[in-house]
Amino acid sequence: MQTTDTVLMIRPVAFGFNEQTAENNFFQVNSEDGNVQQKALREFDLYVEELRRHDIEVIVIEDTPEPHTPDSVFPNNWVSFGEDGTVILYPMFAPNRRAERRRDILDVLKKKGFDVKSVIDLSHYEETGRYLEGTGSIIFDHELRIAYGALSQRLDEELFLRFCNEFHYEPVVFHSYQIFEGQRVPVYHTNVMMCIADAYAVVCLQSIDDPAEREFVRQKLLSSGKEIIEITEIQMHHFAGNMLQLHNKDGERFLVMSRSARESLSQEQISRIEMFNRIISVGLETIEQNGGGSARCMLAEVFLPEQ
């Protein structure tokens, strides 16, 4: 299925600007605010509260002071939990993000009644400088077995194609760019420019510079039955592509996004989204500014079967 009613989130203990990820995440801005951790923690707790208020199950894992992992609030980059019971651990670009991978979290999920049948660890690709950062770099259409990937230092093409072949996804490979200091530079993660929901896609086609690639992605979305809701590059920079569709225990669907993302949308875009589902939006300004990620990045979907 395309959506889940359960997500895993990591409650930060030492959130802050990460210079290692800033090498190629041009959404990050160092606020140099001494209260960054406290503000991020407040945003995190209110996010969890809002999801639970809509009857979405949230499994909160407390981060640990050591090792220092300033980006631990973004777990979807290092792990995914499949509906067949497979857990995949992904190779990460930034060395200080690799310490985020915690096997003890799997024990927590087992104790909560989830069935972990196998763990596939791809982290060894880090030794050869090849990275594939989970559902940050890969956008899945689970129902039709299509995987979208924008090439960057965080998504190695050969590794992506190998992954798709092994897990039986059709790969859709393209390039996505943004403006940084007057230059076109690769978007660091596909999930800041594209969101795939059950019946629609929110996507910044404007960021795909090559006309043939842009039309290829457009046609693939249309042929898969998705209604396309386009966003602009300016909206992308407000994290309007960093969204995730979830459902609750009653089967009601929601599109989760940040407050800045929602405020960047036009009324027409909001109306089109609300034809499919309600919107949940939360304030994540501190996390967005310093971490360069937003609402979707903070959610690791749990598709695991119950024991």
Contacts in CASP RR format, 6 or more apart in sequence:
PFRMAT RR
TARGET T0000
AUTHOR 0000-0000-0000
METHOD contacts of the structure
MODEL  1
MQTTDTVLMIRPVAFGFNEQTAENNFFQVNSEDGNVQQKALREFDLYVEE
LRRHDIEVIVIEDTPEPHTPDSVFPNNWVSFGEDGTVILYPMFAPNRRAE
RRRDILDVLKKKGFDVKSVIDLSHYEETGRYLEGTGSIIFDHELRIAYGA
LSQRLDEELFLRFCNEFHYEPVVFHSYQIFEGQRVPVYHTNVMMCIADAY
AVVCLQSIDDPAEREFVRQKLLSSGKEIIEITEIQMHHFAGNMLQLHNKD
GERFLVMSRSARESLSQEQISRIEMFNRIISVGLETIEQNGGGSARCMLA
EVFLPEQ
1 83 0 8 1.000
1 142 0 8 1.000
1 143 0 8 1.000
1 303 0 8 1.000
2 141 0 8 1.000
2 142 0 8 1.000
2 143 0 8 1.000
2 196 0 8 1.000
2 197 0 8 1.000
2 198 0 8 1.000
2 245 0 8 1.000
3 197 0 8 1.000
3 198 0 8 1.000
3 245 0 8 1.000
3 246 0 8 1.000
3 247 0 8 1.000
3 253 0 8 1.000
4 246 0 8 1.000
4 247 0 8 1.000
4 301 0 8 1.000
4 302 0 8 1.000
4 303 0 8 1.000
5 55 0 8 1.000
5 56 0 8 1.000
5 57 0 8 1.000
5 246 0 8 1.000
5 247 0 8 1.000
5 248 0 8 1.000
5 249 0 8 1.000
5 251 0 8 1.000
6 56 0 8 1.000
6 57 0 8 1.000
6 58 0 8 1.000
6 59 0 8 1.000
6 301 0 8 1.000
6 302 0 8 1.000
7 51 0 8 1.000
7 56 0 8 1.000
7 57 0 8 1.000
7 58 0 8 1.000
7 59 0 8 1.000
7 246 0 8 1.000
7 299 0 8 1.000
7 300 0 8 1.000
7 301 0 8 1.000
7 302 0 8 1.000
8 58 0 8 1.000
8 59 0 8 1.000
8 61 0 8 1.000
8 75 0 8 1.000
8 81 0 8 1.000
8 105 0 8 1.000
8 109 0 8 1.000
8 299 0 8 1.000
8 300 0 8 1.000
8 302 0 8 1.000
9 44 0 8 1.000
9 47 0 8 1.000
9 48 0 8 1.000
9 58 0 8 1.000
9 59 0 8 1.000
9 60 0 8 1.000
9 61 0 8 1.000
9 73 0 8 1.000
9 75 0 8 1.000
9 298 0 8 1.000
9 299 0 8 1.000
9 300 0 8 1.000
10 60 0 8 1.000
10 61 0 8 1.000
10 62 0 8 1.000
10 63 0 8 1.000
10 72 0 8 1.000
10 73 0 8 1.000
10 74 0 8 1.000
10 75 0 8 1.000
10 100 0 8 1.000
11 41 0 8 1.000
11 44 0 8 1.000
11 45 0 8 1.000
11 48 0 8 1.000
11 60 0 8 1.000
11 61 0 8 1.000
11 62 0 8 1.000
11 63 0 8 1.000
11 73 0 8 1.000
12 37 0 8 1.000
12 40 0 8 1.000
12 41 0 8 1.000
12 44 0 8 1.000
12 63 0 8 1.000
12 72 0 8 1.000
12 73 0 8 1.000
13 37 0 8 1.000
13 62 0 8 1.000
13 63 0 8 1.000
13 64 0 8 1.000
13 65 0 8 1.000
13 72 0 8 1.000
14 37 0 8 1.000
14 63 0 8 1.000
14 65 0 8 1.000
14 68 0 8 1.000
14 69 0 8 1.000
14 70 0 8 1.000
15 36 0 8 1.000
15 37 0 8 1.000
15 40 0 8 1.000
15 41 0 8 1.000
15 70 0 8 1.000
15 71 0 8 1.000
15 72 0 8 1.000
15 73 0 8 1.000
15 287 0 8 1.000
15 290 0 8 1.000
15 291 0 8 1.000
16 36 0 8 1.000
16 37 0 8 1.000
16 40 0 8 1.000
16 70 0 8 1.000
16 290 0 8 1.000
16 291 0 8 1.000
17 28 0 8 1.000
17 29 0 8 1.000
17 30 0 8 1.000
17 31 0 8 1.000
17 36 0 8 1.000
17 70 0 8 1.000
17 290 0 8 1.000
17 291 0 8 1.000
18 28 0 8 1.000
18 70 0 8 1.000
18 71 0 8 1.000
18 94 0 8 1.000
18 96 0 8 1.000
18 97 0 8 1.000
18 291 0 8 1.000
20 94 0 8 1.000
20 95 0 8 1.000
20 96 0 8 1.000
20 97 0 8 1.000
21 28 0 8 1.000
21 71 0 8 1.000
21 93 0 8 1.000
21 94 0 8 1.000
21 97 0 8 1.000
21 291 0 8 1.000
21 292 0 8 1.000
22 28 0 8 1.000
22 30 0 8 1.000
23 94 0 8 1.000
24 93 0 8 1.000
24 152 0 8 1.000
24 153 0 8 1.000
24 154 0 8 1.000
24 185 0 8 1.000
24 186 0 8 1.000
24 188 0 8 1.000
25 188 0 8 1.000
25 189 0 8 1.000
25 291 0 8 1.000
25 292 0 8 1.000
25 293 0 8 1.000
26 178 0 8 1.000
26 180 0 8 1.000
26 185 0 8 1.000
26 188 0 8 1.000
27 188 0 8 1.000
27 192 0 8 1.000
27 237 0 8 1.000
27 239 0 8 1.000
27 288 0 8 1.000
27 291 0 8 1.000
27 292 0 8 1.000
27 293 0 8 1.000
28 289 0 8 1.000
28 290 0 8 1.000
28 291 0 8 1.000
28 292 0 8 1.000
29 289 0 8 1.000
29 290 0 8 1.000
30 290 0 8 1.000
31 286 0 8 1.000
31 289 0 8 1.000
31 290 0 8 1.000
33 39 0 8 1.000
33 286 0 8 1.000
36 286 0 8 1.000
36 290 0 8 1.000
39 286 0 8 1.000
40 73 0 8 1.000
40 286 0 8 1.000
40 287 0 8 1.000
40 290 0 8 1.000
43 282 0 8 1.000
43 283 0 8 1.000
43 284 0 8 1.000
43 285 0 8 1.000
43 286 0 8 1.000
43 287 0 8 1.000
44 73 0 8 1.000
44 287 0 8 1.000
44 298 0 8 1.000
46 282 0 8 1.000
46 283 0 8 1.000
47 282 0 8 1.000
47 283 0 8 1.000
47 284 0 8 1.000
47 295 0 8 1.000
47 298 0 8 1.000
48 58 0 8 1.000
48 60 0 8 1.000
50 280 0 8 1.000
50 282 0 8 1.000
51 58 0 8 1.000
51 246 0 8 1.000
51 256 0 8 1.000
51 280 0 8 1.000
52 58 0 8 1.000
54 248 0 8 1.000
54 252 0 8 1.000
54 254 0 8 1.000
54 280 0 8 1.000
55 248 0 8 1.000
55 249 0 8 1.000
55 250 0 8 1.000
55 252 0 8 1.000
56 246 0 8 1.000
56 247 0 8 1.000
56 248 0 8 1.000
56 254 0 8 1.000
57 249 0 8 1.000
59 108 0 8 1.000
59 109 0 8 1.000
59 112 0 8 1.000
59 302 0 8 1.000
61 75 0 8 1.000
61 102 0 8 1.000
61 105 0 8 1.000
61 108 0 8 1.000
63 69 0 8 1.000
63 72 0 8 1.000
63 73 0 8 1.000
67 96 0 8 1.000
67 99 0 8 1.000
68 96 0 8 1.000
68 99 0 8 1.000
69 96 0 8 1.000
69 97 0 8 1.000
69 99 0 8 1.000
69 100 0 8 1.000
70 96 0 8 1.000
70 291 0 8 1.000
71 77 0 8 1.000
71 94 0 8 1.000
71 96 0 8 1.000
71 97 0 8 1.000
71 100 0 8 1.000
71 291 0 8 1.000
72 100 0 8 1.000
73 287 0 8 1.000
73 297 0 8 1.000
73 298 0 8 1.000
74 291 0 8 1.000
74 293 0 8 1.000
74 297 0 8 1.000
74 298 0 8 1.000
75 100 0 8 1.000
75 298 0 8 1.000
75 300 0 8 1.000
76 134 0 8 1.000
76 135 0 8 1.000
76 136 0 8 1.000
76 191 0 8 1.000
76 296 0 8 1.000
76 297 0 8 1.000
76 298 0 8 1.000
76 299 0 8 1.000
76 300 0 8 1.000
76 301 0 8 1.000
77 90 0 8 1.000
77 92 0 8 1.000
77 97 0 8 1.000
77 100 0 8 1.000
77 133 0 8 1.000
77 134 0 8 1.000
77 135 0 8 1.000
77 136 0 8 1.000
77 137 0 8 1.000
77 189 0 8 1.000
77 297 0 8 1.000
78 89 0 8 1.000
78 90 0 8 1.000
78 92 0 8 1.000
78 97 0 8 1.000
78 98 0 8 1.000
78 100 0 8 1.000
78 101 0 8 1.000
78 133 0 8 1.000
78 134 0 8 1.000
79 87 0 8 1.000
79 88 0 8 1.000
79 89 0 8 1.000
79 90 0 8 1.000
79 101 0 8 1.000
79 105 0 8 1.000
79 134 0 8 1.000
79 300 0 8 1.000
80 87 0 8 1.000
80 88 0 8 1.000
80 90 0 8 1.000
80 134 0 8 1.000
80 135 0 8 1.000
80 300 0 8 1.000
80 301 0 8 1.000
81 87 0 8 1.000
81 109 0 8 1.000
81 114 0 8 1.000
81 300 0 8 1.000
81 301 0 8 1.000
81 302 0 8 1.000
81 303 0 8 1.000
81 304 0 8 1.000
82 88 0 8 1.000
82 303 0 8 1.000
82 304 0 8 1.000
83 142 0 8 1.000
83 303 0 8 1.000
83 304 0 8 1.000
83 305 0 8 1.000
84 117 0 8 1.000
84 305 0 8 1.000
85 115 0 8 1.000
85 116 0 8 1.000
85 117 0 8 1.000
85 118 0 8 1.000
85 303 0 8 1.000
85 304 0 8 1.000
85 305 0 8 1.000
86 117 0 8 1.000
86 118 0 8 1.000
86 119 0 8 1.000
86 120 0 8 1.000
87 106 0 8 1.000
87 116 0 8 1.000
87 118 0 8 1.000
87 119 0 8 1.000
87 120 0 8 1.000
87 304 0 8 1.000
88 119 0 8 1.000
88 120 0 8 1.000
88 122 0 8 1.000
88 134 0 8 1.000
89 101 0 8 1.000
89 119 0 8 1.000
89 120 0 8 1.000
89 121 0 8 1.000
89 122 0 8 1.000
89 123 0 8 1.000
90 122 0 8 1.000
90 123 0 8 1.000
90 131 0 8 1.000
90 132 0 8 1.000
90 133 0 8 1.000
90 134 0 8 1.000
91 122 0 8 1.000
91 123 0 8 1.000
91 124 0 8 1.000
91 125 0 8 1.000
91 126 0 8 1.000
91 129 0 8 1.000
91 130 0 8 1.000
91 131 0 8 1.000
91 132 0 8 1.000
91 133 0 8 1.000
91 159 0 8 1.000
92 98 0 8 1.000
92 100 0 8 1.000
92 101 0 8 1.000
92 123 0 8 1.000
92 126 0 8 1.000
92 131 0 8 1.000
92 133 0 8 1.000
93 131 0 8 1.000
93 133 0 8 1.000
93 153 0 8 1.000
93 154 0 8 1.000
98 123 0 8 1.000
98 126 0 8 1.000
101 123 0 8 1.000
103 119 0 8 1.000
106 116 0 8 1.000
106 119 0 8 1.000
109 116 0 8 1.000
109 302 0 8 1.000
109 304 0 8 1.000
110 116 0 8 1.000
110 307 0 8 1.000
113 306 0 8 1.000
113 307 0 8 1.000
114 302 0 8 1.000
114 304 0 8 1.000
114 305 0 8 1.000
114 306 0 8 1.000
114 307 0 8 1.000
115 304 0 8 1.000
115 305 0 8 1.000
115 306 0 8 1.000
115 307 0 8 1.000
116 304 0 8 1.000
122 132 0 8 1.000
122 159 0 8 1.000
122 163 0 8 1.000
125 131 0 8 1.000
125 132 0 8 1.000
125 156 0 8 1.000
125 159 0 8 1.000
129 156 0 8 1.000
130 156 0 8 1.000
130 158 0 8 1.000
130 159 0 8 1.000
131 137 0 8 1.000
131 153 0 8 1.000
131 154 0 8 1.000
131 155 0 8 1.000
131 156 0 8 1.000
131 159 0 8 1.000
132 138 0 8 1.000
132 154 0 8 1.000
132 155 0 8 1.000
132 156 0 8 1.000
132 159 0 8 1.000
132 160 0 8 1.000
132 163 0 8 1.000
133 154 0 8 1.000
133 155 0 8 1.000
133 189 0 8 1.000
135 191 0 8 1.000
135 300 0 8 1.000
135 301 0 8 1.000
136 154 0 8 1.000
136 189 0 8 1.000
136 190 0 8 1.000
136 191 0 8 1.000
136 296 0 8 1.000
136 297 0 8 1.000
137 149 0 8 1.000
137 150 0 8 1.000
137 152 0 8 1.000
137 154 0 8 1.000
137 155 0 8 1.000
137 160 0 8 1.000
137 189 0 8 1.000
137 190 0 8 1.000
137 191 0 8 1.000
138 147 0 8 1.000
138 148 0 8 1.000
138 149 0 8 1.000
138 155 0 8 1.000
138 160 0 8 1.000
138 163 0 8 1.000
138 190 0 8 1.000
139 147 0 8 1.000
139 148 0 8 1.000
139 149 0 8 1.000
139 190 0 8 1.000
139 191 0 8 1.000
139 194 0 8 1.000
139 195 0 8 1.000
139 196 0 8 1.000
140 146 0 8 1.000
140 147 0 8 1.000
140 148 0 8 1.000
140 169 0 8 1.000
140 196 0 8 1.000
141 147 0 8 1.000
141 148 0 8 1.000
141 196 0 8 1.000
141 224 0 8 1.000
141 226 0 8 1.000
143 198 0 8 1.000
144 170 0 8 1.000
144 224 0 8 1.000
145 168 0 8 1.000
145 169 0 8 1.000
145 170 0 8 1.000
146 169 0 8 1.000
146 170 0 8 1.000
146 172 0 8 1.000
146 220 0 8 1.000
146 224 0 8 1.000
147 160 0 8 1.000
147 163 0 8 1.000
147 164 0 8 1.000
147 169 0 8 1.000
147 170 0 8 1.000
147 171 0 8 1.000
147 172 0 8 1.000
148 172 0 8 1.000
148 174 0 8 1.000
148 190 0 8 1.000
148 194 0 8 1.000
148 196 0 8 1.000
148 217 0 8 1.000
148 220 0 8 1.000
149 155 0 8 1.000
149 160 0 8 1.000
149 171 0 8 1.000
149 172 0 8 1.000
149 173 0 8 1.000
149 174 0 8 1.000
149 190 0 8 1.000
150 174 0 8 1.000
150 175 0 8 1.000
150 176 0 8 1.000
150 186 0 8 1.000
150 187 0 8 1.000
150 189 0 8 1.000
150 190 0 8 1.000
150 193 0 8 1.000
150 194 0 8 1.000
151 157 0 8 1.000
151 173 0 8 1.000
151 174 0 8 1.000
151 175 0 8 1.000
151 186 0 8 1.000
152 176 0 8 1.000
152 186 0 8 1.000
152 187 0 8 1.000
152 188 0 8 1.000
152 189 0 8 1.000
153 186 0 8 1.000
153 188 0 8 1.000
154 188 0 8 1.000
154 189 0 8 1.000
155 190 0 8 1.000
157 173 0 8 1.000
160 171 0 8 1.000
160 173 0 8 1.000
161 171 0 8 1.000
161 173 0 8 1.000
163 169 0 8 1.000
164 170 0 8 1.000
164 171 0 8 1.000
172 216 0 8 1.000
172 217 0 8 1.000
172 220 0 8 1.000
174 208 0 8 1.000
174 210 0 8 1.000
174 213 0 8 1.000
174 214 0 8 1.000
174 216 0 8 1.000
174 217 0 8 1.000
175 186 0 8 1.000
175 208 0 8 1.000
175 209 0 8 1.000
175 210 0 8 1.000
175 213 0 8 1.000
176 186 0 8 1.000
176 187 0 8 1.000
176 190 0 8 1.000
176 193 0 8 1.000
176 204 0 8 1.000
176 207 0 8 1.000
176 208 0 8 1.000
177 184 0 8 1.000
177 185 0 8 1.000
177 186 0 8 1.000
177 187 0 8 1.000
177 207 0 8 1.000
177 208 0 8 1.000
177 209 0 8 1.000
178 184 0 8 1.000
178 185 0 8 1.000
178 186 0 8 1.000
178 187 0 8 1.000
178 207 0 8 1.000
178 233 0 8 1.000
178 236 0 8 1.000
178 237 0 8 1.000
179 185 0 8 1.000
179 233 0 8 1.000
184 209 0 8 1.000
187 193 0 8 1.000
187 207 0 8 1.000
187 236 0 8 1.000
189 297 0 8 1.000
191 241 0 8 1.000
191 242 0 8 1.000
191 296 0 8 1.000
191 297 0 8 1.000
192 236 0 8 1.000
192 239 0 8 1.000
192 241 0 8 1.000
192 242 0 8 1.000
192 293 0 8 1.000
192 294 0 8 1.000
193 203 0 8 1.000
193 204 0 8 1.000
193 207 0 8 1.000
193 236 0 8 1.000
193 241 0 8 1.000
194 201 0 8 1.000
194 202 0 8 1.000
194 203 0 8 1.000
194 204 0 8 1.000
194 241 0 8 1.000
195 201 0 8 1.000
195 202 0 8 1.000
195 203 0 8 1.000
195 241 0 8 1.000
195 242 0 8 1.000
195 243 0 8 1.000
195 244 0 8 1.000
195 245 0 8 1.000
195 255 0 8 1.000
195 296 0 8 1.000
196 226 0 8 1.000
197 226 0 8 1.000
197 245 0 8 1.000
197 253 0 8 1.000
197 255 0 8 1.000
197 276 0 8 1.000
197 277 0 8 1.000
198 245 0 8 1.000
198 253 0 8 1.000
198 276 0 8 1.000
199 225 0 8 1.000
199 226 0 8 1.000
199 227 0 8 1.000
199 276 0 8 1.000
200 226 0 8 1.000
200 227 0 8 1.000
200 228 0 8 1.000
200 229 0 8 1.000
200 272 0 8 1.000
200 273 0 8 1.000
200 276 0 8 1.000
201 221 0 8 1.000
201 226 0 8 1.000
201 227 0 8 1.000
201 228 0 8 1.000
201 229 0 8 1.000
202 229 0 8 1.000
202 231 0 8 1.000
202 240 0 8 1.000
202 241 0 8 1.000
202 243 0 8 1.000
202 255 0 8 1.000
202 273 0 8 1.000
203 217 0 8 1.000
203 221 0 8 1.000
203 228 0 8 1.000
203 229 0 8 1.000
203 230 0 8 1.000
203 231 0 8 1.000
203 241 0 8 1.000
204 230 0 8 1.000
204 231 0 8 1.000
204 232 0 8 1.000
204 233 0 8 1.000
204 235 0 8 1.000
204 236 0 8 1.000
204 240 0 8 1.000
204 241 0 8 1.000
205 214 0 8 1.000
205 217 0 8 1.000
205 218 0 8 1.000
205 228 0 8 1.000
205 230 0 8 1.000
206 230 0 8 1.000
206 231 0 8 1.000
206 232 0 8 1.000
206 233 0 8 1.000
207 233 0 8 1.000
207 236 0 8 1.000
208 214 0 8 1.000
208 217 0 8 1.000
218 228 0 8 1.000
221 228 0 8 1.000
222 228 0 8 1.000
227 272 0 8 1.000
229 269 0 8 1.000
229 272 0 8 1.000
229 273 0 8 1.000
231 240 0 8 1.000
231 241 0 8 1.000
231 264 0 8 1.000
231 265 0 8 1.000
231 269 0 8 1.000
234 264 0 8 1.000
235 241 0 8 1.000
235 261 0 8 1.000
235 264 0 8 1.000
235 265 0 8 1.000
238 260 0 8 1.000
238 261 0 8 1.000
238 263 0 8 1.000
238 264 0 8 1.000
239 257 0 8 1.000
239 258 0 8 1.000
239 260 0 8 1.000
239 261 0 8 1.000
239 284 0 8 1.000
239 288 0 8 1.000
239 293 0 8 1.000
239 294 0 8 1.000
239 295 0 8 1.000
240 257 0 8 1.000
240 261 0 8 1.000
240 264 0 8 1.000
240 265 0 8 1.000
241 257 0 8 1.000
241 261 0 8 1.000
241 296 0 8 1.000
242 257 0 8 1.000
242 258 0 8 1.000
242 261 0 8 1.000
242 293 0 8 1.000
242 294 0 8 1.000
242 295 0 8 1.000
242 296 0 8 1.000
242 297 0 8 1.000
243 255 0 8 1.000
243 256 0 8 1.000
243 257 0 8 1.000
243 261 0 8 1.000
243 295 0 8 1.000
243 296 0 8 1.000
244 255 0 8 1.000
244 256 0 8 1.000
244 295 0 8 1.000
244 296 0 8 1.000
244 299 0 8 1.000
244 301 0 8 1.000
245 253 0 8 1.000
245 254 0 8 1.000
245 255 0 8 1.000
245 256 0 8 1.000
245 277 0 8 1.000
246 253 0 8 1.000
246 254 0 8 1.000
246 256 0 8 1.000
246 299 0 8 1.000
246 301 0 8 1.000
247 253 0 8 1.000
247 254 0 8 1.000
248 254 0 8 1.000
252 277 0 8 1.000
252 278 0 8 1.000
253 276 0 8 1.000
253 277 0 8 1.000
253 278 0 8 1.000
254 277 0 8 1.000
254 278 0 8 1.000
254 279 0 8 1.000
254 280 0 8 1.000
255 273 0 8 1.000
255 276 0 8 1.000
255 277 0 8 1.000
255 278 0 8 1.000
255 279 0 8 1.000
255 280 0 8 1.000
256 279 0 8 1.000
256 280 0 8 1.000
256 281 0 8 1.000
256 282 0 8 1.000
256 295 0 8 1.000
256 296 0 8 1.000
256 299 0 8 1.000
257 279 0 8 1.000
257 280 0 8 1.000
257 281 0 8 1.000
257 294 0 8 1.000
257 295 0 8 1.000
257 296 0 8 1.000
258 281 0 8 1.000
258 282 0 8 1.000
258 283 0 8 1.000
258 284 0 8 1.000
258 285 0 8 1.000
258 288 0 8 1.000
258 294 0 8 1.000
258 295 0 8 1.000
259 281 0 8 1.000
259 282 0 8 1.000
259 283 0 8 1.000
259 284 0 8 1.000
259 285 0 8 1.000
260 283 0 8 1.000
260 284 0 8 1.000
260 285 0 8 1.000
260 288 0 8 1.000
260 294 0 8 1.000
261 281 0 8 1.000
261 294 0 8 1.000
261 295 0 8 1.000
262 270 0 8 1.000
262 279 0 8 1.000
262 281 0 8 1.000
265 273 0 8 1.000
270 279 0 8 1.000
273 279 0 8 1.000
281 295 0 8 1.000
282 295 0 8 1.000
284 294 0 8 1.000
284 295 0 8 1.000
284 298 0 8 1.000
287 293 0 8 1.000
287 294 0 8 1.000
287 298 0 8 1.000
288 294 0 8 1.000
END
